Amino acid sequence: MDHFQLRNGELYAEDVPLARIAQEVGTPVYVYSRATLERHARVFREALAQLPSIHLAFAVKSNPNLAVLRLLGAQGYGADVVSEGEMRRALAAGIPAQDIVFSGVGKTGKELAAALEAGIGQFNLESEAEGRELSQIALSMGTRAVCALRVNPNVDAKTHAKISTGKAENKFGVSYDRAAAIYAEFSGLEGLNMRGLAVHIGSQITDLEPSRLAFMKMGELMRDLRAQGFTVTHMDLGGGLGVPYKAGEQLPGPDEYGAMVSAVTADWDATIMFEPGRVITGNSGVLLTQVIRVKEGVTAPFVVVDAAMNDLVRPAMYEAWHDFVALKPSGETMTANIVGPICETGDTFAMGRIIDKVEAGDFGAFRTAGAYGATMANTYNSRALVPEVMVDGEKYAVVAERIEPEAILAAERVPDWLT
Ligand SMILES: *Cc1c(COP(=O)(O)O)cnc(C)c1O
């Protein structure tokens, strides 16, 4: 459920007509709904209510906007970060350092030191070399790093190849077979305080069975480690739950996920940690765009919109589907190819799709754009960096300004040996 609904023939975000935002802020622009974000945060938490001890760390990479982080922090969410930049954002949003988890295969020595300095709650270690380096850094700073070991369970999440992370050939985590030996080594390092295991098998997961298998394997590993006398008090099950991208699509939701997790972890006696991203933010945002013109095509007309792959890269990168709707639908439909202005054939949002009939000047929205949308935007073709808006009831605020190409140009220099 979300708060983007038709009212009197016009699409609203909560109590604000989206066409008003498109006119006042300009397009393209992302719009997030506060009520939807809060609802998704609450639904996910409530789905895990049967578990005796949980920790929720919002996956910042899905939507790192400062206002979004502030809102989720206020809902009791910590943060899962994958760079020092994301950690600084989470801290700037007021999320306590203790509630931050640092994931990622390529944390640099500088990032590890900065995170130790900030006092973050948990490092998810992804290799032997990383654990040894972090131990050294912690010792040199006179502290100990609280850690979990990220394990690659060799399970196929059955999602798009580019967002599958738990197969043996993927770069993430240490191999399942070597995990116990590495945990043993790390437990002996002076600078580390090993407290658990972590797993994350992929994103946009729409079948719970691979996750269940992965979690079962993690449970076995946990029991092995405990039997050998090692401490395991925290089990981080990552994120990855998928969301519907097509109106009416039925997927396992937080309730089914929660029931599965509580069945698998019933006898674990550990704090279960989660790193949800998309399930919180995906359906909480839309990308507004204006039709520049409609151009003849061989198979169907091209609806050329002012949003492009630099604003929303998911269709170009993952062959992802985003529903497109007119902000003021007439009731008529058309079959169209929806494309952006960028000089790449990949700058295509939809081919041969039946959509609300639109013409030049009309406004439309790509739905389910709150996750991996603005966060992946860039300035390709010297386009502006897309702005972001948050709606709250009858009001809205620009929560990220449009960064014009002039500002990007101003950061560039011509060396004097070229003049
Ligand atoms: C991307 C990522 C997540 C969040 O994934 P979603 O599909 O957005 O829930 C969680 N944990 C880790 C380690 C990630 O890389």
The ligand as an SDF file (V2000), in Angstrom:
LIG
                    3D

 15 15  0  0  0  0  0  0  0  0999 V2000
   22.1570   -3.7260   -1.1070 C   0  0  0  0  0  0  0  0  0  0  0  0
   22.3010   -4.3820    0.2230 C   0  0  0  0  0  0  0  0  0  0  0  0
   21.2100   -4.4730    1.0910 C   0  0  0  0  0  0  0  0  0  0  0  0
   19.8290   -3.9800    0.7340 C   0  0  0  0  0  0  0  0  0  0  0  0
   19.2430   -4.6680   -0.3040 O   0  0  0  0  0  0  0  0  0  0  0  0
   17.7080   -4.3920   -0.6540 P   0  0  0  0  0  0  0  0  0  0  0  0
   17.4280   -5.3130   -1.7730 O   0  0  0  0  0  0  0  0  0  0  0  0
   17.5760   -2.9730   -1.0320 O   0  0  0  0  0  0  0  0  0  0  0  0
   16.9170   -4.7270    0.5690 O   0  0  0  0  0  0  0  0  0  0  0  0
   21.4130   -5.0270    2.3390 C   0  0  0  0  0  0  0  0  0  0  0  0
   22.6290   -5.4890    2.7180 N   0  0  0  0  0  0  0  0  0  0  0  0
   23.6990   -5.4340    1.9110 C   0  0  0  0  0  0  0  0  0  0  0  0
   24.9940   -5.9450    2.3860 C   0  0  0  0  0  0  0  0  0  0  0  0
   23.5730   -4.8870    0.6390 C   0  0  0  0  0  0  0  0  0  0  0  0
   24.6330   -4.8540   -0.1800 O   0  0  0  0  0  0  0  0  0  0  0  0
  1  2  1  0
  2  3  1  0
  2 14  2  0
  3  4  1  0
  3 10  2  0
  4  5  1  0
  5  6  1  0
  6  7  2  0
  6  8  1  0
  6  9  1  0
 10 11  1  0
 11 12  2  0
 12 13  1  0
 12 14  1  0
 14 15  1  0
M  END
$$$$
